[in-house]
Amino acid sequence: MDPLHSLTQRRTIRRFEPEPLHAGDLERLLEAARRAPTDANAQLYSILRVTDPELRRELARLAGGQAQVTDAAEFFVPLADVYRLERLLAHRGKEMARWPRTGLHFALVDATLAGAQLAAAAEALGYGICWIGGLLNHPREVAQLLELPPGVVPVSGLAVGVPAEDPPLRPRLPEALVVHVDRYHPYAPADLDAAYAAMAPASRRGDWLFVLERYFAAGGTMEDRDPAYGRLLAQQGFVADWPPEAAASLEAAGLPAASLGEALEAVLGSGWRGALFGREEEGYSVWLERETAAERGEGTSPGEALARAVPKAD
């Protein structure tokens, strides 16, 4: 048998038999996940196995009612996780440096590699898998439900179980459109037409644009998801210019924002005429001005100063 068969012939399974994994296979899958590559051996990920039926039902609801979450033998949530690293450093008296953007990048990569290795191992053993991106429809509710600490965010969901269907292979873009040699090559109109032709079977309408538009064009699913995901990243400490406490403070004031820039947009859109930031001896200050009023806030960062000025005006 072709050793790459489970990789080259893989399909997403959306219907599962009501059967558990075979004895010992769960441990084999988790061991495969733990052996995934990781930058600097930091292992900036966790795998959350969800076994509580009620919890799985709630996750299925948040993911848009996807039955795979409840029906599969196992359901996992790979997590980007820098929290454990922070605790390890603190345990030996060291303070973690501030590197939220880089931390998020490597944690997402580590979690994705571990989840992919778990999925590949499951398929090699004859199981079916289904990635559940719908968990990011309501990422903050998912984080709250799973009691994720600061520095941890969900990457996706992963259902694993005994297949109850044998679907055909889904189309993929031609190799010439996804493999670049030496340098990234631009796409000519003929290349883009070839992409639509190759992917036409991905839609019942025979038009891949219908799928792309639904998810990725203006007004689509990804645009709807982005604000909530951005606020989750701020809440969990992954936004460099927007401390979690500042994000929580402005949200409590009815001005949710995922970054300092979004916070300024919200503040200036709520009746304030201007915001004047200043550098202080021990941090930053901001004056918020209306036509007839001004409020001052101070903090160790511009975001913290802004968040402290807004409640004073209420």
C-alpha positions in Angstrom: 0.0 0.0 0.0 1.2 3.5 -0.8 2.6 4.9 2.5 1.2 8.3 1.6 -2.3 7.1 0.8 -3.9 8.6 3.9 -2.4 12.0 3.0 -3.1 12.1 -0.7 -6.5 10.6 -0.6 -7.8 12.3 2.6 -11.4 13.7 2.7 -13.2 15.6 5.3 -15.8 13.4 7.1 -19.0 15.1 8.4 -20.9 12.0 9.4 -19.6 9.6 12.1 -20.7 6.3 13.5 -21.7 6.2 17.2 -18.5 4.2 18.1 -15.5 5.0 20.3 -12.0 4.9 19.1 -10.3 1.5 19.4 -8.5 0.7 22.6 -5.1 2.4 22.8 -5.7 4.7 19.7 -6.4 7.8 21.7 -3.0 7.6 23.4 -1.4 7.0 20.0 -3.0 10.1 18.5 -2.0 12.3 21.4 1.5 11.0 21.3 1.7 11.8 17.6 0.5 15.4 18.4 3.1 15.8 21.1 5.9 14.8 18.6 5.0 17.6 16.2 7.7 20.1 15.3 7.9 23.2 17.5 10.1 26.3 17.3 13.0 26.3 19.9 11.2 23.3 21.5 9.0 25.8 23.4 5.8 23.8 22.6 3.6 26.9 22.6 0.4 24.9 22.3 -2.0 22.8 24.2 -4.6 20.2 23.1 -7.9 20.4 24.9 -9.9 17.2 24.7 -13.6 17.8 25.2 -15.5 14.8 26.7 -18.4 16.5 28.6 -21.5 15.9 26.3 -23.2 19.2 27.5 -20.0 21.1 26.8 -19.8 19.6 23.3 -23.4 20.5 22.6 -22.7 24.1 23.5 -19.6 24.2 21.4 -21.6 22.7 18.5 -24.1 25.5 18.9 -21.5 28.2 19.0 -19.9 26.7 15.8 -23.2 27.1 13.9 -24.9 23.8 14.9 -22.3 21.5 13.4 -23.3 17.9 14.4 -19.7 16.6 14.0 -18.8 18.3 17.3 -21.2 16.0 19.2 -21.4 12.9 17.0 -17.6 12.2 16.6 -16.0 9.8 19.0 -13.5 12.5 20.1 -13.4 16.3 19.9 -10.3 18.3 20.4 -9.5 22.1 20.4 -5.9 22.8 19.6 -4.8 26.0 21.5 -2.2 28.6 20.9 -0.7 28.8 24.4 2.0 31.1 25.8 0.5 30.9 29.3 2.4 27.8 30.2 5.7 29.3 29.1 5.0 32.4 31.3 4.3 30.1 34.3 7.5 28.1 33.6 9.6 31.2 33.6 8.0 32.6 36.7 8.4 29.3 38.5 12.2 29.8 38.2 12.1 33.5 39.0 12.2 34.9 35.4 9.9 37.4 33.8 8.6 36.8 30.3 9.6 39.5 27.8 6.8 41.3 26.0 6.5 39.9 22.5 2.8 39.4 21.8 2.9 39.5 18.0 5.8 37.0 17.7 4.3 34.9 20.5 1.0 34.7 18.7 2.7 33.7 15.5 4.7 30.9 16.9 1.9 29.7 19.2 -0.5 29.5 16.2 2.1 27.6 14.2 2.9 25.2 17.0 -0.8 24.5 17.7 -1.6 24.0 14.0 1.3 21.6 13.6 0.3 19.6 16.6 -3.4 19.5 15.5 -2.4 18.5 11.9 -0.2 15.7 13.2 -3.0 14.4 15.4 -5.3 14.5 12.4 -2.8 12.8 10.1 -2.3 10.1 12.6 -6.0 9.6 13.0 -6.5 9.2 9.2 -3.5 6.8 9.0 -5.4 4.6 11.5 -8.5 4.6 9.4 -10.5 7.3 11.2 -12.2 10.3 9.7 -11.5 13.9 10.8 -13.3 17.3 10.4 -11.8 20.6 11.2 -14.3 23.0 12.8 -13.4 26.6 11.9 -16.9 27.6 13.1 -15.6 27.8 16.6 -14.3 31.2 15.6 -17.8 32.4 15.0 -17.9 33.2 18.7 -14.3 33.0 19.9 -14.7 34.9 23.1 -17.7 32.7 24.2 -15.6 29.6 23.4 -12.7 30.9 25.4 -15.0 31.6 28.3 -16.7 28.3 28.1 -13.3 26.5 28.1 -11.9 28.7 30.8 -8.9 29.7 28.8 -6.4 31.8 30.8 -4.6 34.9 29.4 -2.1 34.0 26.7 -4.3 31.1 25.3 -6.6 31.3 22.3 -8.5 28.5 20.3 -7.2 27.8 16.9 -10.0 25.5 15.6 -11.9 22.4 16.5 -11.0 18.9 15.4 -13.6 16.0 15.3 -12.2 12.5 15.1 -14.2 9.3 14.7 -15.3 6.3 12.7 -16.6 7.5 9.3 -20.2 6.9 8.5 -19.8 8.1 4.9 -17.3 7.8 2.0 -17.3 11.1 0.2 -15.4 11.8 -3.0 -12.2 13.8 -3.0 -12.8 17.5 -3.0 -11.1 19.6 -5.7 -7.8 21.4 -5.1 -6.0 24.2 -7.0 -3.5 23.0 -9.6 0.1 22.6 -8.5 1.2 25.4 -10.8 -1.0 27.9 -8.9 0.2 27.0 -5.4 3.9 26.0 -5.9 6.3 28.9 -6.6 10.0 28.3 -7.5 12.7 30.7 -6.2 10.4 33.7 -6.2 6.7 34.4 -5.9 5.2 34.7 -9.4 2.3 37.0 -10.2 -1.0 35.6 -11.5 -2.1 36.3 -15.1 -5.8 36.3 -15.9 -5.5 32.9 -17.5 -4.1 31.5 -14.2 -7.1 32.9 -12.3 -9.5 31.4 -14.8 -7.7 28.1 -14.4 -8.2 28.3 -10.6 -12.0 28.9 -11.0 -12.2 26.0 -13.5 -10.4 23.6 -11.3 -12.4 24.5 -8.2 -15.8 24.7 -9.8 -16.9 21.3 -8.4 -16.4 22.7 -4.9 -19.8 24.4 -5.2 -23.1 22.7 -6.0 -23.6 25.6 -8.4 -20.4 24.8 -10.2 -19.1 28.3 -9.4 -16.3 28.7 -6.9 -16.9 32.4 -6.7 -20.1 31.6 -4.8 -18.0 30.0 -2.0 -15.3 32.7 -2.0 -17.8 35.5 -1.9 -19.7 33.9 0.9 -16.7 33.7 3.2 -14.1 36.2 2.0 -15.7 39.1 0.1 -17.0 42.3 1.7 -19.9 41.4 4.0 -18.9 37.7 4.2 -18.3 35.4 7.1 -14.7 36.4 7.7 -15.5 40.0 8.0 -18.2 39.2 10.5 -15.7 37.1 12.6 -12.9 39.6 12.6 -14.0 42.1 15.3 -14.8 39.4 17.9 -11.5 37.6 17.1 -9.6 40.8 17.4 -11.2 41.5 20.8 -10.3 38.0 22.0 -6.7 38.6 21.1 -6.7 41.8 23.0 -8.4 40.2 26.0 -5.8 37.4 26.0 -2.8 39.8 25.8 -1.8 39.3 22.2 -2.2 42.9 21.0 0.9 45.0 21.5 -0.6 48.5 21.9 -3.8 47.5 23.7 -3.5 46.0 27.3 -6.2 43.5 28.3 -7.3 45.7 31.2 -7.7 48.7 28.8 -9.8 46.6 26.4 -12.0 45.4 29.3 -12.4 49.0 30.6 -13.5 50.5 27.3 -15.8 47.6 26.6 -17.5 48.1 30.0 -18.0 51.8 28.9 -19.7 50.6 25.7 -16.8 51.1 23.4 -15.4 47.7 22.4 -12.1 47.8 20.6 -9.4 45.3 19.5 -6.5 47.8 19.3 -5.5 51.4 20.3 -6.5 52.6 16.8 -10.0 51.0 17.1 -10.3 52.5 20.6 -9.5 56.0 19.3 -12.1 55.5 16.5 -14.7 54.5 19.1 -13.9 57.4 21.4 -13.9 60.0 18.7 -17.1 58.6 17.3 -18.9 58.9 20.7 -18.8 62.6 21.1 -15.2 63.5 21.9 -13.6 66.2 19.7 -10.0 65.2 20.2 -7.4 63.1 22.1 -4.0 64.6 23.0 -1.4 62.1 24.1 1.7 63.1 26.1 4.9 61.4 27.4 5.2 61.6 31.2 8.1 60.8 33.5 6.7 57.4 34.4 4.4 56.7 31.5 1.8 58.4 29.3 -1.1 60.8 29.6 -4.1 61.7 27.5 -6.5 64.6 27.4 -9.9 63.9 26.0 -11.7 67.0 24.8 -15.2 68.0 24.0 -16.4 71.5 23.2 -17.1 72.2 26.8 -15.2 69.5 28.7 -11.9 67.7 29.0 -10.7 64.6 30.9 -7.2 63.4 31.7 -6.0 59.9 32.1 -2.6 58.5 33.0 -1.0 55.0 32.5 2.1 53.1 31.6 1.0 52.9 28.0 -1.1 55.2 25.7 -3.8 52.6 25.7 -3.9 52.4 29.5 -4.0 56.2 29.8 -6.9 56.4 27.3 -8.9 53.7 29.1 -8.5 55.5 32.4 -9.7 58.8 30.9 -12.9 57.5 29.4 -14.7 56.4 32.6 -14.0 59.7 34.2 -16.2 61.4 31.6 -19.2 59.2 32.3 
